[in-house]
Amino acid sequence: YPWMQRMNSHSGVGYGTDRRRGRQIYSRYQTLELEKEFHFNRYLTRRR
């Protein structure tokens, strides 16, 4: 996704992984985009 490259291209607070928790830390914008992707993706209702 293009927004991933955009966010990862410059360094800042909240980008990358948090070593203490061992999980991905997303910025507000990234979270918004991920939620959009989730809501508009039909993979949950797609027939298998």
mmCIF file of the N, C-alpha and C atoms, coordinates in Angstrom:
data_MODEL
# 
_entry.id   MODEL 
# 
loop_
_atom_site.group_PDB 
_atom_site.id 
_atom_site.type_symbol 
_atom_site.label_atom_id 
_atom_site.label_alt_id 
_atom_site.label_comp_id 
_atom_site.label_asym_id 
_atom_site.label_entity_id 
_atom_site.label_seq_id 
_atom_site.pdbx_PDB_ins_code 
_atom_site.Cartn_x 
_atom_site.Cartn_y 
_atom_site.Cartn_z 
_atom_site.occupancy 
_atom_site.B_iso_or_equiv 
_atom_site.pdbx_formal_charge 
_atom_site.auth_seq_id 
_atom_site.auth_comp_id 
_atom_site.auth_asym_id 
_atom_site.auth_atom_id 
_atom_site.pdbx_PDB_model_num 
ATOM 1   N N  . TYR A 1 1  ? 0.831   -1.199  0.000  1.00 0.00 ? 1  TYR A N  1 
ATOM 2   C CA . TYR A 1 1  ? 0.000   0.000   0.000  1.00 0.00 ? 1  TYR A CA 1 
ATOM 3   C C  . TYR A 1 1  ? 0.871   1.256   0.000  1.00 0.00 ? 1  TYR A C  1 
ATOM 4   N N  . PRO A 1 2  ? 0.464   2.262   -0.765 1.00 0.00 ? 2  PRO A N  1 
ATOM 5   C CA . PRO A 1 2  ? 1.297   3.476   -0.866 1.00 0.00 ? 2  PRO A CA 1 
ATOM 6   C C  . PRO A 1 2  ? 1.445   4.230   0.448  1.00 0.00 ? 2  PRO A C  1 
ATOM 7   N N  . TRP A 1 3  ? 0.397   4.230   1.287  1.00 0.00 ? 3  TRP A N  1 
ATOM 8   C CA . TRP A 1 3  ? 0.482   4.975   2.549  1.00 0.00 ? 3  TRP A CA 1 
ATOM 9   C C  . TRP A 1 3  ? 1.498   4.359   3.497  1.00 0.00 ? 3  TRP A C  1 
ATOM 10  N N  . MET A 1 4  ? 1.751   3.063   3.357  1.00 0.00 ? 4  MET A N  1 
ATOM 11  C CA . MET A 1 4  ? 2.763   2.426   4.201  1.00 0.00 ? 4  MET A CA 1 
ATOM 12  C C  . MET A 1 4  ? 4.158   2.947   3.856  1.00 0.00 ? 4  MET A C  1 
ATOM 13  N N  . GLN A 1 5  ? 4.445   3.032   2.557  1.00 0.00 ? 5  GLN A N  1 
ATOM 14  C CA . GLN A 1 5  ? 5.739   3.565   2.140  1.00 0.00 ? 5  GLN A CA 1 
ATOM 15  C C  . GLN A 1 5  ? 5.902   5.019   2.594  1.00 0.00 ? 5  GLN A C  1 
ATOM 16  N N  . ARG A 1 6  ? 4.810   5.772   2.487  1.00 0.00 ? 6  ARG A N  1 
ATOM 17  C CA . ARG A 1 6  ? 4.869   7.174   2.864  1.00 0.00 ? 6  ARG A CA 1 
ATOM 18  C C  . ARG A 1 6  ? 5.195   7.329   4.351  1.00 0.00 ? 6  ARG A C  1 
ATOM 19  N N  . MET A 1 7  ? 4.532   6.557   5.186  1.00 0.00 ? 7  MET A N  1 
ATOM 20  C CA . MET A 1 7  ? 4.752   6.678   6.621  1.00 0.00 ? 7  MET A CA 1 
ATOM 21  C C  . MET A 1 7  ? 6.135   6.173   7.029  1.00 0.00 ? 7  MET A C  1 
ATOM 22  N N  . ASN A 1 8  ? 6.586   5.085   6.391  1.00 0.00 ? 8  ASN A N  1 
ATOM 23  C CA . ASN A 1 8  ? 7.856   4.493   6.778  1.00 0.00 ? 8  ASN A CA 1 
ATOM 24  C C  . ASN A 1 8  ? 9.059   5.236   6.212  1.00 0.00 ? 8  ASN A C  1 
ATOM 25  N N  . SER A 1 9  ? 8.833   6.121   5.238  1.00 0.00 ? 9  SER A N  1 
ATOM 26  C CA . SER A 1 9  ? 9.952   6.786   4.582  1.00 0.00 ? 9  SER A CA 1 
ATOM 27  C C  . SER A 1 9  ? 10.632  7.802   5.506  1.00 0.00 ? 9  SER A C  1 
ATOM 28  N N  . HIS A 1 10 ? 9.862   8.413   6.408  1.00 0.00 ? 10 HIS A N  1 
ATOM 29  C CA . HIS A 1 10 ? 10.484  9.362   7.339  1.00 0.00 ? 10 HIS A CA 1 
ATOM 30  C C  . HIS A 1 10 ? 10.313  8.873   8.774  1.00 0.00 ? 10 HIS A C  1 
ATOM 31  N N  . SER A 1 11 ? 11.316  9.147   9.592  1.00 0.00 ? 11 SER A N  1 
ATOM 32  C CA . SER A 1 11 ? 11.285  8.652   10.965 1.00 0.00 ? 11 SER A CA 1 
ATOM 33  C C  . SER A 1 11 ? 10.547  9.642   11.867 1.00 0.00 ? 11 SER A C  1 
ATOM 34  N N  . GLY A 1 12 ? 9.916   9.116   12.900 1.00 0.00 ? 12 GLY A N  1 
ATOM 35  C CA . GLY A 1 12 ? 9.192   9.980   13.826 1.00 0.00 ? 12 GLY A CA 1 
ATOM 36  C C  . GLY A 1 12 ? 8.720   9.178   15.016 1.00 0.00 ? 12 GLY A C  1 
ATOM 37  N N  . VAL A 1 13 ? 8.049   9.837   15.940 1.00 0.00 ? 13 VAL A N  1 
ATOM 38  C CA . VAL A 1 13 ? 7.563   9.163   17.140 1.00 0.00 ? 13 VAL A CA 1 
ATOM 39  C C  . VAL A 1 13 ? 6.397   8.242   16.772 1.00 0.00 ? 13 VAL A C  1 
ATOM 40  N N  . GLY A 1 14 ? 6.441   7.031   17.264 1.00 0.00 ? 14 GLY A N  1 
ATOM 41  C CA . GLY A 1 14 ? 5.338   6.109   17.048 1.00 0.00 ? 14 GLY A CA 1 
ATOM 42  C C  . GLY A 1 14 ? 5.500   5.216   15.841 1.00 0.00 ? 14 GLY A C  1 
ATOM 43  N N  . TYR A 1 15 ? 6.568   5.398   15.065 1.00 0.00 ? 15 TYR A N  1 
ATOM 44  C CA . TYR A 1 15 ? 6.764   4.544   13.898 1.00 0.00 ? 15 TYR A CA 1 
ATOM 45  C C  . TYR A 1 15 ? 7.680   3.385   14.254 1.00 0.00 ? 15 TYR A C  1 
ATOM 46  N N  . GLY A 1 16 ? 7.514   2.279   13.558 1.00 0.00 ? 16 GLY A N  1 
ATOM 47  C CA . GLY A 1 16 ? 8.376   1.130   13.793 1.00 0.00 ? 16 GLY A CA 1 
ATOM 48  C C  . GLY A 1 16 ? 7.833   0.266   14.909 1.00 0.00 ? 16 GLY A C  1 
ATOM 49  N N  . THR A 1 17 ? 8.697   -0.561  15.485 1.00 0.00 ? 17 THR A N  1 
ATOM 50  C CA . THR A 1 17 ? 8.254   -1.494  16.516 1.00 0.00 ? 17 THR A CA 1 
ATOM 51  C C  . THR A 1 17 ? 8.686   -1.019  17.894 1.00 0.00 ? 17 THR A C  1 
ATOM 52  N N  . ASP A 1 18 ? 7.848   -1.338  18.866 1.00 0.00 ? 18 ASP A N  1 
ATOM 53  C CA . ASP A 1 18 ? 8.183   -1.047  20.258 1.00 0.00 ? 18 ASP A CA 1 
ATOM 54  C C  . ASP A 1 18 ? 8.886   -2.270  20.835 1.00 0.00 ? 18 ASP A C  1 
ATOM 55  N N  . ARG A 1 19 ? 10.139  -2.108  21.225 1.00 0.00 ? 19 ARG A N  1 
ATOM 56  C CA . ARG A 1 19 ? 10.937  -3.252  21.672 1.00 0.00 ? 19 ARG A CA 1 
ATOM 57  C C  . ARG A 1 19 ? 10.414  -3.839  22.991 1.00 0.00 ? 19 ARG A C  1 
ATOM 58  N N  . ARG A 1 20 ? 9.909   -2.992  23.876 1.00 0.00 ? 20 ARG A N  1 
ATOM 59  C CA . ARG A 1 20 ? 9.458   -3.460  25.192 1.00 0.00 ? 20 ARG A CA 1 
ATOM 60  C C  . ARG A 1 20 ? 8.265   -4.405  25.075 1.00 0.00 ? 20 ARG A C  1 
ATOM 61  N N  . ARG A 1 21 ? 7.280   -4.001  24.302 1.00 0.00 ? 21 ARG A N  1 
ATOM 62  C CA . ARG A 1 21 ? 6.078   -4.824  24.177 1.00 0.00 ? 21 ARG A CA 1 
ATOM 63  C C  . ARG A 1 21 ? 6.242   -5.893  23.107 1.00 0.00 ? 21 ARG A C  1 
ATOM 64  N N  . GLY A 1 22 ? 7.146   -5.639  22.161 1.00 0.00 ? 22 GLY A N  1 
ATOM 65  C CA . GLY A 1 22 ? 7.327   -6.580  21.069 1.00 0.00 ? 22 GLY A CA 1 
ATOM 66  C C  . GLY A 1 22 ? 6.168   -6.570  20.100 1.00 0.00 ? 22 GLY A C  1 
ATOM 67  N N  . ARG A 1 23 ? 5.549   -5.399  19.935 1.00 0.00 ? 23 ARG A N  1 
ATOM 68  C CA . ARG A 1 23 ? 4.433   -5.303  18.993 1.00 0.00 ? 23 ARG A CA 1 
ATOM 69  C C  . ARG A 1 23 ? 4.561   -4.039  18.151 1.00 0.00 ? 23 ARG A C  1 
ATOM 70  N N  . GLN A 1 24 ? 3.814   -4.009  17.053 1.00 0.00 ? 24 GLN A N  1 
ATOM 71  C CA . GLN A 1 24 ? 3.868   -2.876  16.137 1.00 0.00 ? 24 GLN A CA 1 
ATOM 72  C C  . GLN A 1 24 ? 3.165   -1.667  16.747 1.00 0.00 ? 24 GLN A C  1 
ATOM 73  N N  . ILE A 1 25 ? 3.800   -0.513  16.628 1.00 0.00 ? 25 ILE A N  1 
ATOM 74  C CA . ILE A 1 25 ? 3.185   0.731   17.082 1.00 0.00 ? 25 ILE A CA 1 
ATOM 75  C C  . ILE A 1 25 ? 2.802   1.534   15.840 1.00 0.00 ? 25 ILE A C  1 
ATOM 76  N N  . TYR A 1 26 ? 1.532   1.900   15.743 1.00 0.00 ? 26 TYR A N  1 
ATOM 77  C CA . TYR A 1 26 ? 1.061   2.645   14.589 1.00 0.00 ? 26 TYR A CA 1 
ATOM 78  C C  . TYR A 1 26 ? 0.740   4.083   14.973 1.00 0.00 ? 26 TYR A C  1 
ATOM 79  N N  . SER A 1 27 ? 0.946   4.967   14.014 1.00 0.00 ? 27 SER A N  1 
ATOM 80  C CA . SER A 1 27 ? 0.527   6.348   14.229 1.00 0.00 ? 27 SER A CA 1 
ATOM 81  C C  . SER A 1 27 ? -0.993  6.420   14.057 1.00 0.00 ? 27 SER A C  1 
ATOM 82  N N  . ARG A 1 28 ? -1.572  7.555   14.393 1.00 0.00 ? 28 ARG A N  1 
ATOM 83  C CA . ARG A 1 28 ? -3.021  7.732   14.256 1.00 0.00 ? 28 ARG A CA 1 
ATOM 84  C C  . ARG A 1 28 ? -3.459  7.512   12.816 1.00 0.00 ? 28 ARG A C  1 
ATOM 85  N N  . TYR A 1 29 ? -2.685  8.070   11.890 1.00 0.00 ? 29 TYR A N  1 
ATOM 86  C CA . TYR A 1 29 ? -3.024  7.973   10.470 1.00 0.00 ? 29 TYR A CA 1 
ATOM 87  C C  . TYR A 1 29 ? -2.956  6.526   9.986  1.00 0.00 ? 29 TYR A C  1 
ATOM 88  N N  . GLN A 1 30 ? -1.927  5.808   10.417 1.00 0.00 ? 30 GLN A N  1 
ATOM 89  C CA . GLN A 1 30 ? -1.790  4.405   10.022 1.00 0.00 ? 30 GLN A CA 1 
ATOM 90  C C  . GLN A 1 30 ? -2.961  3.577   10.542 1.00 0.00 ? 30 GLN A C  1 
ATOM 91  N N  . THR A 1 31 ? -3.347  3.825   11.792 1.00 0.00 ? 31 THR A N  1 
ATOM 92  C CA . THR A 1 31 ? -4.467  3.097   12.385 1.00 0.00 ? 31 THR A CA 1 
ATOM 93  C C  . THR A 1 31 ? -5.746  3.360   11.597 1.00 0.00 ? 31 THR A C  1 
ATOM 94  N N  . LEU A 1 32 ? -5.962  4.625   11.224 1.00 0.00 ? 32 LEU A N  1 
ATOM 95  C CA . LEU A 1 32 ? -7.136  4.988   10.439 1.00 0.00 ? 32 LEU A CA 1 
ATOM 96  C C  . LEU A 1 32 ? -7.157  4.235   9.119  1.00 0.00 ? 32 LEU A C  1 
ATOM 97  N N  . GLU A 1 33 ? -6.015  4.196   8.439  1.00 0.00 ? 33 GLU A N  1 
ATOM 98  C CA . GLU A 1 33 ? -5.921  3.505   7.159  1.00 0.00 ? 33 GLU A CA 1 
ATOM 99  C C  . GLU A 1 33 ? -6.146  2.005   7.317  1.00 0.00 ? 33 GLU A C  1 
ATOM 100 N N  . LEU A 1 34 ? -5.599  1.436   8.389  1.00 0.00 ? 34 LEU A N  1 
ATOM 101 C CA . LEU A 1 34 ? -5.784  0.004   8.638  1.00 0.00 ? 34 LEU A CA 1 
ATOM 102 C C  . LEU A 1 34 ? -7.253  -0.321  8.887  1.00 0.00 ? 34 LEU A C  1 
ATOM 103 N N  . GLU A 1 35 ? -7.943  0.533   9.639  1.00 0.00 ? 35 GLU A N  1 
ATOM 104 C CA . GLU A 1 35 ? -9.359  0.316   9.913  1.00 0.00 ? 35 GLU A CA 1 
ATOM 105 C C  . GLU A 1 35 ? -10.183 0.438   8.639  1.00 0.00 ? 35 GLU A C  1 
ATOM 106 N N  . LYS A 1 36 ? -9.822  1.427   7.793  1.00 0.00 ? 36 LYS A N  1 
ATOM 107 C CA . LYS A 1 36 ? -10.497 1.587   6.510  1.00 0.00 ? 36 LYS A CA 1 
ATOM 108 C C  . LYS A 1 36 ? -10.342 0.320   5.675  1.00 0.00 ? 36 LYS A C  1 
ATOM 109 N N  . GLU A 1 37 ? -9.103  -0.170  5.622  1.00 0.00 ? 37 GLU A N  1 
ATOM 110 C CA . GLU A 1 37 ? -8.796  -1.390  4.875  1.00 0.00 ? 37 GLU A CA 1 
ATOM 111 C C  . GLU A 1 37 ? -9.628  -2.559  5.398  1.00 0.00 ? 37 GLU A C  1 
ATOM 112 N N  . PHE A 1 38 ? -9.731  -2.645  6.716  1.00 0.00 ? 38 PHE A N  1 
ATOM 113 C CA . PHE A 1 38 ? -10.486 -3.733  7.338  1.00 0.00 ? 38 PHE A CA 1 
ATOM 114 C C  . PHE A 1 38 ? -11.972 -3.657  6.990  1.00 0.00 ? 38 PHE A C  1 
ATOM 115 N N  . HIS A 1 39 ? -12.537 -2.439  7.074  1.00 0.00 ? 39 HIS A N  1 
ATOM 116 C CA . HIS A 1 39 ? -13.971 -2.290  6.845  1.00 0.00 ? 39 HIS A CA 1 
ATOM 117 C C  . HIS A 1 39 ? -14.360 -2.527  5.395  1.00 0.00 ? 39 HIS A C  1 
ATOM 118 N N  . PHE A 1 40 ? -13.490 -2.108  4.471  1.00 0.00 ? 40 PHE A N  1 
ATOM 119 C CA . PHE A 1 40 ? -13.838 -2.237  3.060  1.00 0.00 ? 40 PHE A CA 1 
ATOM 120 C C  . PHE A 1 40 ? -13.396 -3.559  2.466  1.00 0.00 ? 40 PHE A C  1 
ATOM 121 N N  . ASN A 1 41 ? -12.613 -4.333  3.216  1.00 0.00 ? 41 ASN A N  1 
ATOM 122 C CA . ASN A 1 41 ? -12.205 -5.649  2.742  1.00 0.00 ? 41 ASN A CA 1 
ATOM 123 C C  . ASN A 1 41 ? -13.336 -6.636  3.000  1.00 0.00 ? 41 ASN A C  1 
ATOM 124 N N  . ARG A 1 42 ? -13.663 -7.418  1.986  1.00 0.00 ? 42 ARG A N  1 
ATOM 125 C CA . ARG A 1 42 ? -14.767 -8.366  2.117  1.00 0.00 ? 42 ARG A CA 1 
ATOM 126 C C  . ARG A 1 42 ? -14.275 -9.767  2.453  1.00 0.00 ? 42 ARG A C  1 
ATOM 127 N N  . TYR A 1 43 ? -13.024 -9.868  2.900  1.00 0.00 ? 43 TYR A N  1 
ATOM 128 C CA . TYR A 1 43 ? -12.450 -11.199 3.118  1.00 0.00 ? 43 TYR A CA 1 
ATOM 129 C C  . TYR A 1 43 ? -13.187 -11.976 4.217  1.00 0.00 ? 43 TYR A C  1 
ATOM 130 N N  . LEU A 1 44 ? -13.826 -11.275 5.153  1.00 0.00 ? 44 LEU A N  1 
ATOM 131 C CA . LEU A 1 44 ? -14.542 -11.957 6.230  1.00 0.00 ? 44 LEU A CA 1 
ATOM 132 C C  . LEU A 1 44 ? -15.817 -12.628 5.721  1.00 0.00 ? 44 LEU A C  1 
ATOM 133 N N  . THR A 1 45 ? -16.459 -12.008 4.736  1.00 0.00 ? 45 THR A N  1 
ATOM 134 C CA . THR A 1 45 ? -17.739 -12.525 4.255  1.00 0.00 ? 45 THR A CA 1 
ATOM 135 C C  . THR A 1 45 ? -17.588 -13.303 2.953  1.00 0.00 ? 45 THR A C  1 
ATOM 136 N N  . ARG A 1 46 ? -16.371 -13.375 2.422  1.00 0.00 ? 46 ARG A N  1 
ATOM 137 C CA . ARG A 1 46 ? -16.140 -14.066 1.156  1.00 0.00 ? 46 ARG A CA 1 
ATOM 138 C C  . ARG A 1 46 ? -16.333 -15.576 1.325  1.00 0.00 ? 46 ARG A C  1 
ATOM 139 N N  . ARG A 1 47 ? -16.998 -16.182 0.341  1.00 0.00 ? 47 ARG A N  1 
ATOM 140 C CA . ARG A 1 47 ? -17.222 -17.626 0.403  1.00 0.00 ? 47 ARG A CA 1 
ATOM 141 C C  . ARG A 1 47 ? -15.921 -18.384 0.202  1.00 0.00 ? 47 ARG A C  1 
ATOM 142 N N  . ARG A 1 48 ? -15.754 -19.469 0.974  1.00 0.00 ? 48 ARG A N  1 
ATOM 143 C CA . ARG A 1 48 ? -14.532 -20.264 0.841  1.00 0.00 ? 48 ARG A CA 1 
ATOM 144 C C  . ARG A 1 48 ? -14.786 -21.481 -0.048 1.00 0.00 ? 48 ARG A C  1 
# 
